[in-house]
């Protein structure tokens, strides 16, 4: 019954022209299915060592597609290094890669797909080298490679290979993470970046060299002086800091949305609101989110003393109008979108500011009046 079920499903997927070779294809498909049902550690090693050696390119496209679909994205990448024909055979099926992260560390380059496990490549390899892939602490796979192309530096060869392999992906985003700035290598079309323990000049140079950048994460308690920085072309910036107050970063902030993983007390919040009323901040500033990372908590009376009005959802916007790309960059879930429980006050230049908070986070959003009220009579 099990074999019959597989044959029926497979026959349904095949065209009428394949009827003459159908029994043989079913055997191949059943063999692959049985291999994939072996114990996990054994099947993974068997797939990498034995199955990759099969003449996949001689299979009909339907068989190739089913084989590739059963593989993780990391397996597809490893297989694509076998030959140009193999890479092209994977490429035609338009597999998606939501995010690819290049990590520049002290001794190697890491490649990570969709926040999963990491490939580890040497920083500047020779003609032949070993790449490792750590599935977990007890399972590490190694691949031997020989470089054939000349003229490009290795990190660009690697970048171009991955970009080409997933060029048909509709959700493509290239991210770099820089833990060792001296080992960073410039890559084209970087959309997102994380810089760890760097100074203001490095941030300035990095931003100016990456015009496609839409998100920047700054990690560490280094002194960054925004008076010298041009972040105006970046929409979203995360500050993962612990020592300095968030207002010290915002004073010369020139981007649109800012998220702080930091500590903030009521005094800092009061200074922030006062400075916003006094037009201290850039007109670009639209959204500020503060997430408490230590033991501090926002008190219930945080906004006492301010003349604030309750947000009326019957005549005002029900959600913060975040762009889709901002939602993804800043990891905003549905709970963050809601204006329920918010308060607002009118500020300078015809703007409104809404504030919603609980013990662990504060959300501050700057609105244009026409985007707030459902009726023109309320403007």
Buried (B, 14 or more C-beta within 10 A) or exposed (E): EEEEEBBEEBEEEBEEEBEEEEEEBBEBBBEBBEBBEEEEEEBBEBBBEEBBEEEBEEBBEBBBBBBBEEBBBBBBBBBBBBEEEBBEBBBEEEBEBBBBBBBBBEEBBBBBBBEEBBBBBBBEBEEEBEBBBEBEEEEEBEBEBEEEEEEEEBBBBBBBBBBEBBEEBEEBBBBBBBBBBEBBBEBEEBBBBBBBBBBBEBBBEBBEEBEEBBBBBBBBEBEBBBEEBEBEBBBBBBBBBEEBBBBBBBBBBBBBBBBBBBBBBBEBBBBBBEBBEEEBBBEBBBBBBBBBBEEBEBEEEBBEEEEBEEBEBEEBBEEBEBEEBBBBBBEBEEEBBBBEEBBBBEBEEEBBBBBBBEEEBBBBBBBEEEEBBEEEEEE
